[in-house]
């Protein structure tokens, strides 16, 4: 079971890092899943993740204080709206366009619900 947690944690870490650059993938839940899996599977990997200069700080701020830095919020929302508006522009059925806009509004609402630092 331990190796399964490590494998799942590593997969979610890779997907979370990709999600930093692709707004379609949810970075925050994937990094939290990574922390959970590493906590269950490997103390050494968990400690590495939590002491990582970028990812560890991000996870700790979110988990302990429910805070997303303003720069990160701006980056997330800019990429989110740019990609979803582009998708809505190229899609033909109106219901898909509406779905893309609804997703963008929902994710924006969720991100803005966190405190900023």
N, C-alpha and C positions, 0 to 999 in steps of 0.2 A: 504494500500500500504506500510505503514511503517513496518508492521510486515513481509511482503514479503521480503523487503530489509534486515531486520535483519536475517531472515531465510536463505536467499541466501548467505548473508555475512558469517554467521556461517558455512554453508556447504562449502563454498569456503575456509574458514580458515582451517577447518579440512582437506580438500583435499590438501591444500597448505602445511600444516605441514606434512602430509603423503608424499608429494612430496619432502620434504627435504631428506627423506630416500630412496625414489623410484625415480630414474631418469626419469621414464616414465611420471610422472606427472609434469607439468610445475609449479614450486613453485612461481616464480616471478609474472606471470600473475594472478595466483590465489590470491596471497596476495594483489595485486593491486585491484583486483575485490572486495576483502574483505573490503579494505579501502573505495572504492567507495560506496559499499552497506551500510557500517556502517555510512558513512558521510550522506547518504540520510535517513537512518532509525533511528539512535540513536547517539546523540552527545556523550553520556557517553561511549558507546562501541567504537566509533571512537577515542575518547581521550585515552581510555585504550589501544587500538591497537597501536596508534602512540607513546605512552609513554612506551610501552613494551621494555625492555632492548635489546632484540634480533630482534624481528620482526619490531618494530617501526624504529629502526636505519636502517635496511635493506630497508624498504619501502622509508624512507626519502632520503637516499643516492641515490636510484635508481630514484625516482620521481624528486628530486630537482637538482641533479648533474649528473644523468645518469652514476653512478659509481657502479661497482661490485668489492668488495675487492678481491685481488689476491687469498687468501686462498679459498674463496667461488668459484671463477672460477676454481681453481685446483680441488676442491672437486666435483663440478658439472661435469666437463669434464672427470674426472677419472671414476666416476660412470656411466656416459653416455656411454663412450666407452666400459667399461667392460660389461655392460648389453647388449648393442646392438651388440657387437661382439659375445657374448655368444648366443644371439638369432639368429644371422646370422649363427653361427656354427651349431645349432641344426635344423634350417629350411632346408627343402630339395629343394624346387624350387629355382632356381638360381635368378629369378626375385625378390623373397622375400629377398634374401640375399643382392641383389643390392639395394633394397628399404631401408633396414635397414642401410646400409652404407651411402646412400644418405641422409637419415634423420640425421644421426650422423654428417655428414659433414655440413649440413645446420644449425643445432643447434649450432655446434662448431663455425661456422662463425658468427652467431648472437651473441653468448656470448662474443666472442673475439672482437666484434665491440664496446663493452662498455669500457669506461676508467676503469683503475684499481686505487686503492688507496694504 
